[in-house]
């Protein structure tokens, strides 16, 4: 999940950089090879990776909640009296 989050963040950064370059023509001497089509594809890939990361973290959060309920652990990590 962490790898997917990092990849999604990298794709988001690249997309933002490409958008700046496409709008302004260049960024700090860097020429753009970006096109609207490549940015659309990058956006789709980023969205897929972000969804994968979100779903994975949601599953982990649900599993932690189930463990807390099963063992009667408070949100602060203390055992509750049974």
Phi, psi and omega per residue, in radians:
X1 nan -0.681 3.140
X2 -1.141 -0.716 3.111
X3 -1.076 -0.715 3.116
X4 -1.136 -0.659 3.110
X5 -1.135 -0.747 3.128
X6 -1.129 -0.758 3.137
X7 -1.106 -0.757 3.111
X8 -1.084 -0.699 3.105
X9 -1.149 -0.713 3.103
X10 -1.109 -0.724 3.104
X11 -1.125 -0.734 3.092
X12 -1.063 -0.731 3.108
X13 -1.115 -0.800 3.140
X14 -1.085 -0.719 3.125
X15 -1.109 -0.763 3.114
X16 -1.110 -0.734 3.117
X17 -1.103 -0.783 3.120
X18 -1.086 -0.667 3.120
X19 -1.110 -0.752 3.109
X20 -1.082 -0.814 -3.127
X21 -1.101 -0.780 -3.116
X22 -1.100 -0.667 -3.133
X23 -1.336 -0.659 -3.051
X24 -1.771 -0.229 -3.136
X25 1.665 -0.540 3.116
X26 -2.886 2.865 3.075
X27 -2.379 1.971 3.116
X28 0.834 0.884 3.080
X29 1.405 -0.018 -3.113
X30 -1.608 2.172 3.121
X31 -1.415 2.611 -3.128
X32 -1.603 2.383 2.942
X33 -1.968 0.176 -3.083
X34 -1.386 2.539 3.021
X35 -2.277 2.888 3.108
X36 -1.026 -0.702 -3.127
X37 -1.140 -0.746 3.135
X38 -1.177 -0.607 3.102
X39 -1.203 -0.621 3.089
X40 -1.132 -0.745 3.112
X41 -1.140 -0.746 3.092
X42 -1.066 -0.704 3.112
X43 -1.094 -0.767 3.130
X44 -1.099 -0.763 3.113
X45 -1.112 -0.759 3.115
X46 -1.084 -0.722 3.120
X47 -1.111 -0.717 3.099
X48 -1.076 -0.800 -3.127
X49 -1.172 -0.698 3.113
X50 -1.115 -0.730 3.116
X51 -1.104 -0.737 3.111
X52 -1.043 -0.786 -3.137
X53 -1.145 -0.797 -3.136
X54 -1.066 -0.817 3.140
X55 -1.088 -0.709 3.133
X56 -1.122 -0.782 3.118
X57 -1.166 -0.598 3.103
X58 -1.113 -0.743 3.106
X59 -1.080 -0.732 3.119
X60 -1.104 -0.774 3.133
X61 -1.058 -0.706 3.118
X62 -1.155 -0.673 3.110
X63 -1.148 -0.713 3.092
X64 -1.084 -0.737 3.123
X65 -1.061 -0.753 3.132
X66 -1.097 -0.710 3.110
X67 -1.126 -0.757 3.130
X68 -1.049 -0.736 3.131
X69 -1.158 -0.802 -3.087
X70 -1.063 -0.763 -3.084
X71 -1.731 0.102 3.112
X72 0.946 1.034 3.132
X73 -1.886 2.321 3.127
X74 -1.285 2.961 3.126
X75 -1.102 -0.408 3.119
X76 -1.544 -0.026 3.078
X77 1.654 0.138 3.138
X78 -1.642 2.479 3.065
X79 -1.226 2.360 3.106
X80 -1.592 2.630 3.113
X81 -1.183 2.477 -3.087
X82 -1.728 nan nan
